Amino acid sequence: MAVKKTPAQKKDGPNRELRITLVRSLIGYPQRQRDTARGLGLRKINSQVVRPDRPEIRGMIARVSHLVKVEVVEK
């Protein structure tokens, strides 16, 4: 019997947000990774942004996971 999985957003509700912190310098990394960090709104080391927990944001975080720290924030 197959078990149907529910997406994380539906399971935990639409009130989840992610606090993303840039913890490593972008110097020496490919331009694509720099652009991804900039697209998230991260500019300097230790800069933080709060973004909604959506698949496109999660995908951007996956691209630069070695440069950022992510915390889940409830509204």
PyMOL Python script that loads the backbone (N, CA, C, O; Angstrom):
from pymol import cmd

cmd.read_pdbstr("""\
ATOM      1  N   MET A   1       0.837  -1.178   0.000  1.00  0.00           N
ATOM      2  CA  MET A   1       0.000   0.000   0.000  1.00  0.00           C
ATOM      3  C   MET A   1       0.882   1.242   0.000  1.00  0.00           C
ATOM      4  O   MET A   1       1.754   1.385   0.857  1.00  0.00           O
ATOM      5  N   ALA A   2       0.666   2.115  -0.930  1.00  0.00           N
ATOM      6  CA  ALA A   2       1.491   3.310  -1.066  1.00  0.00           C
ATOM      7  C   ALA A   2       1.046   4.385  -0.074  1.00  0.00           C
ATOM      8  O   ALA A   2      -0.141   4.554   0.205  1.00  0.00           O
ATOM      9  N   VAL A   3       2.032   5.099   0.443  1.00  0.00           N
ATOM     10  CA  VAL A   3       1.750   6.190   1.368  1.00  0.00           C
ATOM     11  C   VAL A   3       1.985   7.496   0.630  1.00  0.00           C
ATOM     12  O   VAL A   3       3.059   7.715   0.069  1.00  0.00           O
ATOM     13  N   LYS A   4       0.996   8.352   0.630  1.00  0.00           N
ATOM     14  CA  LYS A   4       1.113   9.628  -0.056  1.00  0.00           C
ATOM     15  C   LYS A   4       1.771  10.639   0.872  1.00  0.00           C
ATOM     16  O   LYS A   4       1.301  10.867   1.986  1.00  0.00           O
ATOM     17  N   LYS A   5       2.853  11.239   0.410  1.00  0.00           N
ATOM     18  CA  LYS A   5       3.561  12.231   1.209  1.00  0.00           C
ATOM     19  C   LYS A   5       2.979  13.611   0.950  1.00  0.00           C
ATOM     20  O   LYS A   5       2.618  13.949  -0.177  1.00  0.00           O
ATOM     21  N   THR A   6       2.894  14.390   1.997  1.00  0.00           N
ATOM     22  CA  THR A   6       2.404  15.760   1.846  1.00  0.00           C
ATOM     23  C   THR A   6       3.596  16.699   1.820  1.00  0.00           C
ATOM     24  O   THR A   6       4.565  16.479   2.546  1.00  0.00           O
ATOM     25  N   PRO A   7       3.549  17.737   1.004  1.00  0.00           N
ATOM     26  CA  PRO A   7       4.641  18.702   0.973  1.00  0.00           C
ATOM     27  C   PRO A   7       4.823  19.366   2.336  1.00  0.00           C
ATOM     28  O   PRO A   7       3.869  19.494   3.103  1.00  0.00           O
ATOM     29  N   ALA A   8       6.050  19.786   2.632  1.00  0.00           N
ATOM     30  CA  ALA A   8       6.373  20.377   3.935  1.00  0.00           C
ATOM     31  C   ALA A   8       5.534  21.620   4.199  1.00  0.00           C
ATOM     32  O   ALA A   8       5.131  21.862   5.337  1.00  0.00           O
ATOM     33  N   GLN A   9       5.266  22.407   3.167  1.00  0.00           N
ATOM     34  CA  GLN A   9       4.528  23.646   3.368  1.00  0.00           C
ATOM     35  C   GLN A   9       3.098  23.369   3.804  1.00  0.00           C
ATOM     36  O   GLN A   9       2.577  24.076   4.667  1.00  0.00           O
ATOM     37  N   LYS A  10       2.454  22.369   3.236  1.00  0.00           N
ATOM     38  CA  LYS A  10       1.084  22.047   3.614  1.00  0.00           C
ATOM     39  C   LYS A  10       1.038  21.446   5.013  1.00  0.00           C
ATOM     40  O   LYS A  10       0.115  21.715   5.783  1.00  0.00           O
ATOM     41  N   LYS A  11       2.034  20.636   5.336  1.00  0.00           N
ATOM     42  CA  LYS A  11       2.043  19.954   6.615  1.00  0.00           C
ATOM     43  C   LYS A  11       2.244  20.933   7.770  1.00  0.00           C
ATOM     44  O   LYS A  11       1.567  20.834   8.794  1.00  0.00           O
ATOM     45  N   ASP A  12       3.159  21.863   7.610  1.00  0.00           N
ATOM     46  CA  ASP A  12       3.487  22.781   8.692  1.00  0.00           C
ATOM     47  C   ASP A  12       2.792  24.132   8.575  1.00  0.00           C
ATOM     48  O   ASP A  12       2.944  24.983   9.452  1.00  0.00           O
ATOM     49  N   GLY A  13       2.045  24.336   7.524  1.00  0.00           N
ATOM     50  CA  GLY A  13       1.312  25.582   7.368  1.00  0.00           C
ATOM     51  C   GLY A  13       2.113  26.631   6.620  1.00  0.00           C
ATOM     52  O   GLY A  13       3.326  26.492   6.462  1.00  0.00           O
ATOM     53  N   PRO A  14       1.444  27.679   6.159  1.00  0.00           N
ATOM     54  CA  PRO A  14       2.104  28.704   5.360  1.00  0.00           C
ATOM     55  C   PRO A  14       2.859  29.737   6.204  1.00  0.00           C
ATOM     56  O   PRO A  14       3.396  30.700   5.656  1.00  0.00           O
ATOM     57  N   ASN A  15       2.907  29.553   7.517  1.00  0.00           N
ATOM     58  CA  ASN A  15       3.527  30.552   8.373  1.00  0.00           C
ATOM     59  C   ASN A  15       5.007  30.305   8.622  1.00  0.00           C
ATOM     60  O   ASN A  15       5.614  31.004   9.433  1.00  0.00           O
ATOM     61  N   ARG A  16       5.598  29.332   7.949  1.00  0.00           N
ATOM     62  CA  ARG A  16       7.020  29.073   8.153  1.00  0.00           C
ATOM     63  C   ARG A  16       7.854  30.016   7.320  1.00  0.00           C
ATOM     64  O   ARG A  16       7.539  30.306   6.166  1.00  0.00           O
ATOM     65  N   GLU A  17       8.930  30.491   7.932  1.00  0.00           N
ATOM     66  CA  GLU A  17       9.898  31.313   7.216  1.00  0.00           C
ATOM     67  C   GLU A  17      11.288  30.791   7.547  1.00  0.00           C
ATOM     68  O   GLU A  17      11.480  30.057   8.516  1.00  0.00           O
ATOM     69  N   LEU A  18      12.246  31.182   6.729  1.00  0.00           N
ATOM     70  CA  LEU A  18      13.627  30.770   6.920  1.00  0.00           C
ATOM     71  C   LEU A  18      14.492  31.997   7.174  1.00  0.00           C
ATOM     72  O   LEU A  18      14.425  32.976   6.430  1.00  0.00           O
ATOM     73  N   ARG A  19      15.301  31.942   8.219  1.00  0.00           N
ATOM     74  CA  ARG A  19      16.294  32.989   8.453  1.00  0.00           C
ATOM     75  C   ARG A  19      17.609  32.455   7.894  1.00  0.00           C
ATOM     76  O   ARG A  19      18.134  31.447   8.368  1.00  0.00           O
ATOM     77  N   ILE A  20      18.130  33.137   6.888  1.00  0.00           N
ATOM     78  CA  ILE A  20      19.322  32.689   6.172  1.00  0.00           C
ATOM     79  C   ILE A  20      20.455  33.652   6.512  1.00  0.00           C
ATOM     80  O   ILE A  20      20.306  34.868   6.396  1.00  0.00           O
ATOM     81  N   THR A  21      21.600  33.087   6.937  1.00  0.00           N
ATOM     82  CA  THR A  21      22.755  33.886   7.322  1.00  0.00           C
ATOM     83  C   THR A  21      23.944  33.481   6.463  1.00  0.00           C
ATOM     84  O   THR A  21      24.234  32.292   6.332  1.00  0.00           O
ATOM     85  N   LEU A  22      24.632  34.447   5.878  1.00  0.00           N
ATOM     86  CA  LEU A  22      25.848  34.171   5.115  1.00  0.00           C
ATOM     87  C   LEU A  22      27.003  34.035   6.098  1.00  0.00           C
ATOM     88  O   LEU A  22      27.333  34.991   6.800  1.00  0.00           O
ATOM     89  N   VAL A  23      27.622  32.854   6.158  1.00  0.00           N
ATOM     90  CA  VAL A  23      28.672  32.603   7.142  1.00  0.00           C
ATOM     91  C   VAL A  23      30.061  32.470   6.519  1.00  0.00           C
ATOM     92  O   VAL A  23      31.058  32.447   7.241  1.00  0.00           O
ATOM     93  N   ARG A  24      30.140  32.385   5.201  1.00  0.00           N
ATOM     94  CA  ARG A  24      31.436  32.301   4.533  1.00  0.00           C
ATOM     95  C   ARG A  24      31.527  33.367   3.462  1.00  0.00           C
ATOM     96  O   ARG A  24      30.510  33.793   2.913  1.00  0.00           O
ATOM     97  N   SER A  25      32.731  33.796   3.166  1.00  0.00           N
ATOM     98  CA  SER A  25      32.953  34.798   2.140  1.00  0.00           C
ATOM     99  C   SER A  25      32.679  34.215   0.755  1.00  0.00           C
ATOM    100  O   SER A  25      32.869  33.022   0.517  1.00  0.00           O
ATOM    101  N   LEU A  26      32.236  35.070  -0.137  1.00  0.00           N
ATOM    102  CA  LEU A  26      31.965  34.647  -1.516  1.00  0.00           C
ATOM    103  C   LEU A  26      33.211  34.713  -2.393  1.00  0.00           C
ATOM    104  O   LEU A  26      33.169  34.292  -3.549  1.00  0.00           O
ATOM    105  N   ILE A  27      34.309  35.230  -1.868  1.00  0.00           N
ATOM    106  CA  ILE A  27      35.549  35.349  -2.641  1.00  0.00           C
ATOM    107  C   ILE A  27      36.059  33.950  -2.986  1.00  0.00           C
ATOM    108  O   ILE A  27      36.157  33.082  -2.119  1.00  0.00           O
ATOM    109  N   GLY A  28      36.378  33.749  -4.247  1.00  0.00           N
ATOM    110  CA  GLY A  28      36.935  32.487  -4.690  1.00  0.00           C
ATOM    111  C   GLY A  28      35.902  31.459  -5.131  1.00  0.00           C
ATOM    112  O   GLY A  28      36.266  30.367  -5.566  1.00  0.00           O
ATOM    113  N   TYR A  29      34.639  31.789  -5.025  1.00  0.00           N
ATOM    114  CA  TYR A  29      33.587  30.877  -5.465  1.00  0.00           C
ATOM    115  C   TYR A  29      33.077  31.300  -6.835  1.00  0.00           C
ATOM    116  O   TYR A  29      33.207  32.466  -7.207  1.00  0.00           O
ATOM    117  N   PRO A  30      32.501  30.372  -7.589  1.00  0.00           N
ATOM    118  CA  PRO A  30      32.036  30.695  -8.945  1.00  0.00           C
ATOM    119  C   PRO A  30      30.988  31.813  -8.958  1.00  0.00           C
ATOM    120  O   PRO A  30      30.259  32.010  -7.986  1.00  0.00           O
ATOM    121  N   GLN A  31      30.930  32.523 -10.059  1.00  0.00           N
ATOM    122  CA  GLN A  31      30.001  33.645 -10.201  1.00  0.00           C
ATOM    123  C   GLN A  31      28.551  33.202 -10.013  1.00  0.00           C
ATOM    124  O   GLN A  31      27.733  33.957  -9.488  1.00  0.00           O
ATOM    125  N   ARG A  32      28.239  32.009 -10.431  1.00  0.00           N
ATOM    126  CA  ARG A  32      26.866  31.517 -10.281  1.00  0.00           C
ATOM    127  C   ARG A  32      26.472  31.423  -8.805  1.00  0.00           C
ATOM    128  O   ARG A  32      25.340  31.745  -8.444  1.00  0.00           O
ATOM    129  N   GLN A  33      27.394  30.987  -7.959  1.00  0.00           N
ATOM    130  CA  GLN A  33      27.108  30.913  -6.529  1.00  0.00           C
ATOM    131  C   GLN A  33      27.022  32.311  -5.916  1.00  0.00           C
ATOM    132  O   GLN A  33      26.198  32.546  -5.032  1.00  0.00           O
ATOM    133  N   ARG A  34      27.846  33.220  -6.367  1.00  0.00           N
ATOM    134  CA  ARG A  34      27.771  34.609  -5.896  1.00  0.00           C
ATOM    135  C   ARG A  34      26.419  35.219  -6.258  1.00  0.00           C
ATOM    136  O   ARG A  34      25.795  35.901  -5.446  1.00  0.00           O
ATOM    137  N   ASP A  35      25.980  34.964  -7.483  1.00  0.00           N
ATOM    138  CA  ASP A  35      24.688  35.496  -7.940  1.00  0.00           C
ATOM    139  C   ASP A  35      23.530  34.890  -7.158  1.00  0.00           C
ATOM    140  O   ASP A  35      22.545  35.573  -6.878  1.00  0.00           O
ATOM    141  N   THR A  36      23.641  33.623  -6.806  1.00  0.00           N
ATOM    142  CA  THR A  36      22.592  32.979  -6.020  1.00  0.00           C
ATOM    143  C   THR A  36      22.502  33.598  -4.631  1.00  0.00           C
ATOM    144  O   THR A  36      21.407  33.865  -4.137  1.00  0.00           O
ATOM    145  N   ALA A  37      23.648  33.825  -4.004  1.00  0.00           N
ATOM    146  CA  ALA A  37      23.662  34.465  -2.681  1.00  0.00           C
ATOM    147  C   ALA A  37      23.095  35.878  -2.779  1.00  0.00           C
ATOM    148  O   ALA A  37      22.347  36.311  -1.903  1.00  0.00           O
ATOM    149  N   ARG A  38      23.445  36.590  -3.831  1.00  0.00           N
ATOM    150  CA  ARG A  38      22.928  37.945  -4.032  1.00  0.00           C
ATOM    151  C   ARG A  38      21.418  37.903  -4.276  1.00  0.00           C
ATOM    152  O   ARG A  38      20.690  38.789  -3.828  1.00  0.00           O
ATOM    153  N   GLY A  39      20.954  36.885  -4.980  1.00  0.00           N
ATOM    154  CA  GLY A  39      19.530  36.724  -5.237  1.00  0.00           C
ATOM    155  C   GLY A  39      18.734  36.447  -3.968  1.00  0.00           C
ATOM    156  O   GLY A  39      17.557  36.796  -3.876  1.00  0.00           O
ATOM    157  N   LEU A  40      19.378  35.823  -3.000  1.00  0.00           N
ATOM    158  CA  LEU A  40      18.737  35.613  -1.703  1.00  0.00           C
ATOM    159  C   LEU A  40      18.731  36.887  -0.865  1.00  0.00           C
ATOM    160  O   LEU A  40      18.015  36.977   0.132  1.00  0.00           O
ATOM    161  N   GLY A  41      19.527  37.869  -1.273  1.00  0.00           N
ATOM    162  CA  GLY A  41      19.586  39.127  -0.527  1.00  0.00           C
ATOM    163  C   GLY A  41      20.778  39.215   0.411  1.00  0.00           C
ATOM    164  O   GLY A  41      20.846  40.112   1.251  1.00  0.00           O
ATOM    165  N   LEU A  42      21.727  38.277   0.271  1.00  0.00           N
ATOM    166  CA  LEU A  42      22.902  38.254   1.139  1.00  0.00           C
ATOM    167  C   LEU A  42      24.053  38.992   0.473  1.00  0.00           C
ATOM    168  O   LEU A  42      24.400  38.705  -0.673  1.00  0.00           O
ATOM    169  N   ARG A  43      24.643  39.935   1.185  1.00  0.00           N
ATOM    170  CA  ARG A  43      25.718  40.729   0.614  1.00  0.00           C
ATOM    171  C   ARG A  43      27.027  40.577   1.372  1.00  0.00           C
ATOM    172  O   ARG A  43      28.062  40.303   0.764  1.00  0.00           O
ATOM    173  N   LYS A  44      27.000  40.747   2.675  1.00  0.00           N
ATOM    174  CA  LYS A  44      28.213  40.680   3.488  1.00  0.00           C
ATOM    175  C   LYS A  44      28.146  39.482   4.427  1.00  0.00           C
ATOM    176  O   LYS A  44      27.071  38.936   4.673  1.00  0.00           O
ATOM    177  N   ILE A  45      29.300  39.078   4.948  1.00  0.00           N
ATOM    178  CA  ILE A  45      29.344  38.000   5.931  1.00  0.00           C
ATOM    179  C   ILE A  45      28.507  38.409   7.144  1.00  0.00           C
ATOM    180  O   ILE A  45      28.529  39.565   7.566  1.00  0.00           O
ATOM    181  N   ASN A  46      27.779  37.456   7.689  1.00  0.00           N
ATOM    182  CA  ASN A  46      26.873  37.624   8.834  1.00  0.00           C
ATOM    183  C   ASN A  46      25.631  38.441   8.501  1.00  0.00           C
ATOM    184  O   ASN A  46      24.877  38.787   9.411  1.00  0.00           O
ATOM    185  N   SER A  47      25.390  38.759   7.244  1.00  0.00           N
ATOM    186  CA  SER A  47      24.133  39.412   6.903  1.00  0.00           C
ATOM    187  C   SER A  47      23.030  38.366   6.946  1.00  0.00           C
ATOM    188  O   SER A  47      23.240  37.214   6.569  1.00  0.00           O
ATOM    189  N   GLN A  48      21.853  38.776   7.409  1.00  0.00           N
ATOM    190  CA  GLN A  48      20.730  37.865   7.550  1.00  0.00           C
ATOM    191  C   GLN A  48      19.534  38.381   6.774  1.00  0.00           C
ATOM    192  O   GLN A  48      19.311  39.588   6.674  1.00  0.00           O
ATOM    193  N   VAL A  49      18.767  37.446   6.226  1.00  0.00           N
ATOM    194  CA  VAL A  49      17.502  37.767   5.582  1.00  0.00           C
ATOM    195  C   VAL A  49      16.474  36.730   6.022  1.00  0.00           C
ATOM    196  O   VAL A  49      16.824  35.604   6.377  1.00  0.00           O
ATOM    197  N   VAL A  50      15.218  37.118   5.993  1.00  0.00           N
ATOM    198  CA  VAL A  50      14.120  36.196   6.282  1.00  0.00           C
ATOM    199  C   VAL A  50      13.322  36.040   4.998  1.00  0.00           C
ATOM    200  O   VAL A  50      12.844  37.019   4.425  1.00  0.00           O
ATOM    201  N   ARG A  51      13.185  34.810   4.559  1.00  0.00           N
ATOM    202  CA  ARG A  51      12.482  34.503   3.324  1.00  0.00           C
ATOM    203  C   ARG A  51      11.420  33.444   3.601  1.00  0.00           C
ATOM    204  O   ARG A  51      11.583  32.643   4.522  1.00  0.00           O
ATOM    205  N   PRO A  52      10.329  33.420   2.821  1.00  0.00           N
ATOM    206  CA  PRO A  52       9.309  32.382   3.003  1.00  0.00           C
ATOM    207  C   PRO A  52       9.869  31.007   2.654  1.00  0.00           C
ATOM    208  O   PRO A  52      10.751  30.885   1.804  1.00  0.00           O
ATOM    209  N   ASP A  53       9.357  29.988   3.305  1.00  0.00           N
ATOM    210  CA  ASP A  53       9.804  28.616   3.064  1.00  0.00           C
ATOM    211  C   ASP A  53       9.071  28.066   1.850  1.00  0.00           C
ATOM    212  O   ASP A  53       7.993  27.483   1.962  1.00  0.00           O
ATOM    213  N   ARG A  54       9.687  28.266   0.677  1.00  0.00           N
ATOM    214  CA  ARG A  54       9.099  27.806  -0.581  1.00  0.00           C
ATOM    215  C   ARG A  54      10.139  26.988  -1.333  1.00  0.00           C
ATOM    216  O   ARG A  54      11.335  27.117  -1.070  1.00  0.00           O
ATOM    217  N   PRO A  55       9.701  26.152  -2.259  1.00  0.00           N
ATOM    218  CA  PRO A  55      10.649  25.287  -2.978  1.00  0.00           C
ATOM    219  C   PRO A  55      11.731  26.064  -3.730  1.00  0.00           C
ATOM    220  O   PRO A  55      12.877  25.619  -3.782  1.00  0.00           O
ATOM    221  N   GLU A  56      11.390  27.212  -4.312  1.00  0.00           N
ATOM    222  CA  GLU A  56      12.409  27.948  -5.061  1.00  0.00           C
ATOM    223  C   GLU A  56      13.477  28.536  -4.143  1.00  0.00           C
ATOM    224  O   GLU A  56      14.642  28.624  -4.529  1.00  0.00           O
ATOM    225  N   ILE A  57      13.096  28.936  -2.942  1.00  0.00           N
ATOM    226  CA  ILE A  57      14.069  29.438  -1.968  1.00  0.00           C
ATOM    227  C   ILE A  57      14.929  28.280  -1.469  1.00  0.00           C
ATOM    228  O   ILE A  57      16.143  28.423  -1.322  1.00  0.00           O
ATOM    229  N   ARG A  58      14.305  27.140  -1.211  1.00  0.00           N
ATOM    230  CA  ARG A  58      15.049  25.948  -0.775  1.00  0.00           C
ATOM    231  C   ARG A  58      16.064  25.520  -1.835  1.00  0.00           C
ATOM    232  O   ARG A  58      17.165  25.086  -1.497  1.00  0.00           O
ATOM    233  N   GLY A  59      15.702  25.640  -3.109  1.00  0.00           N
ATOM    234  CA  GLY A  59      16.626  25.295  -4.179  1.00  0.00           C
ATOM    235  C   GLY A  59      17.825  26.223  -4.229  1.00  0.00           C
ATOM    236  O   GLY A  59      18.949  25.788  -4.477  1.00  0.00           O
ATOM    237  N   MET A  60      17.577  27.514  -3.988  1.00  0.00           N
ATOM    238  CA  MET A  60      18.689  28.472  -3.955  1.00  0.00           C
ATOM    239  C   MET A  60      19.603  28.179  -2.775  1.00  0.00           C
ATOM    240  O   MET A  60      20.824  28.278  -2.891  1.00  0.00           O
ATOM    241  N   ILE A  61      19.014  27.820  -1.641  1.00  0.00           N
ATOM    242  CA  ILE A  61      19.813  27.491  -0.461  1.00  0.00           C
ATOM    243  C   ILE A  61      20.660  26.249  -0.725  1.00  0.00           C
ATOM    244  O   ILE A  61      21.807  26.176  -0.284  1.00  0.00           O
ATOM    245  N   ALA A  62      20.109  25.284  -1.434  1.00  0.00           N
ATOM    246  CA  ALA A  62      20.847  24.056  -1.747  1.00  0.00           C
ATOM    247  C   ALA A  62      22.082  24.359  -2.588  1.00  0.00           C
ATOM    248  O   ALA A  62      23.107  23.693  -2.443  1.00  0.00           O
ATOM    249  N   ARG A  63      21.996  25.356  -3.463  1.00  0.00           N
ATOM    250  CA  ARG A  63      23.137  25.732  -4.311  1.00  0.00           C
ATOM    251  C   ARG A  63      24.293  26.326  -3.513  1.00  0.00           C
ATOM    252  O   ARG A  63      25.455  26.175  -3.890  1.00  0.00           O
ATOM    253  N   VAL A  64      23.973  27.000  -2.413  1.00  0.00           N
ATOM    254  CA  VAL A  64      25.018  27.664  -1.626  1.00  0.00           C
ATOM    255  C   VAL A  64      25.008  27.181  -0.174  1.00  0.00           C
ATOM    256  O   VAL A  64      25.340  27.940   0.736  1.00  0.00           O
ATOM    257  N   SER A  65      24.628  25.919   0.040  1.00  0.00           N
ATOM    258  CA  SER A  65      24.493  25.385   1.395  1.00  0.00           C
ATOM    259  C   SER A  65      25.803  25.421   2.179  1.00  0.00           C
ATOM    260  O   SER A  65      25.783  25.488   3.408  1.00  0.00           O
ATOM    261  N   HIS A  66      26.932  25.378   1.488  1.00  0.00           N
ATOM    262  CA  HIS A  66      28.235  25.413   2.146  1.00  0.00           C
ATOM    263  C   HIS A  66      28.620  26.830   2.578  1.00  0.00           C
ATOM    264  O   HIS A  66      29.628  27.010   3.261  1.00  0.00           O
ATOM    265  N   LEU A  67      27.836  27.833   2.192  1.00  0.00           N
ATOM    266  CA  LEU A  67      28.142  29.228   2.517  1.00  0.00           C
ATOM    267  C   LEU A  67      27.158  29.832   3.518  1.00  0.00           C
ATOM    268  O   LEU A  67      27.417  30.905   4.063  1.00  0.00           O
ATOM    269  N   VAL A  68      26.042  29.164   3.765  1.00  0.00           N
ATOM    270  CA  VAL A  68      24.980  29.768   4.573  1.00  0.00           C
ATOM    271  C   VAL A  68      24.588  28.871   5.738  1.00  0.00           C
ATOM    272  O   VAL A  68      24.874  27.673   5.758  1.00  0.00           O
ATOM    273  N   LYS A  69      23.921  29.496   6.713  1.00  0.00           N
ATOM    274  CA  LYS A  69      23.292  28.788   7.829  1.00  0.00           C
ATOM    275  C   LYS A  69      21.815  29.114   7.765  1.00  0.00           C
ATOM    276  O   LYS A  69      21.449  30.270   7.551  1.00  0.00           O
ATOM    277  N   VAL A  70      20.953  28.116   7.946  1.00  0.00           N
ATOM    278  CA  VAL A  70      19.515  28.308   7.800  1.00  0.00           C
ATOM    279  C   VAL A  70      18.821  27.896   9.098  1.00  0.00           C
ATOM    280  O   VAL A  70      19.103  26.841   9.667  1.00  0.00           O
ATOM    281  N   GLU A  71      17.902  28.761   9.551  1.00  0.00           N
ATOM    282  CA  GLU A  71      17.088  28.473  10.724  1.00  0.00           C
ATOM    283  C   GLU A  71      15.621  28.634  10.331  1.00  0.00           C
ATOM    284  O   GLU A  71      15.270  29.531   9.565  1.00  0.00           O
ATOM    285  N   VAL A  72      14.774  27.760  10.860  1.00  0.00           N
ATOM    286  CA  VAL A  72      13.341  27.859  10.612  1.00  0.00           C
ATOM    287  C   VAL A  72      12.736  28.794  11.657  1.00  0.00           C
ATOM    288  O   VAL A  72      13.000  28.666  12.853  1.00  0.00           O
ATOM    289  N   VAL A  73      11.918  29.740  11.182  1.00  0.00           N
ATOM    290  CA  VAL A  73      11.295  30.722  12.061  1.00  0.00           C
ATOM    291  C   VAL A  73       9.797  30.604  11.906  1.00  0.00           C
ATOM    292  O   VAL A  73       9.291  30.574  10.784  1.00  0.00           O
ATOM    293  N   GLU A  74       9.087  30.539  13.000  1.00  0.00           N
ATOM    294  CA  GLU A  74       7.627  30.552  12.970  1.00  0.00           C
ATOM    295  C   GLU A  74       7.157  31.984  13.117  1.00  0.00           C
ATOM    296  O   GLU A  74       7.706  32.742  13.917  1.00  0.00           O
ATOM    297  N   LYS A  75       6.150  32.358  12.354  1.00  0.00           N
ATOM    298  CA  LYS A  75       5.633  33.731  12.427  1.00  0.00           C
ATOM    299  C   LYS A  75       4.927  33.972  13.733  1.00  0.00           C
ATOM    300  O   LYS A  75       4.428  35.072  13.971  1.00  0.00           O
TER     301      LYS A  75
END
""", "prot")
cmd.dss("prot")
cmd.show_as("cartoon", "prot")
cmd.util.cbc("prot")
cmd.orient("prot")
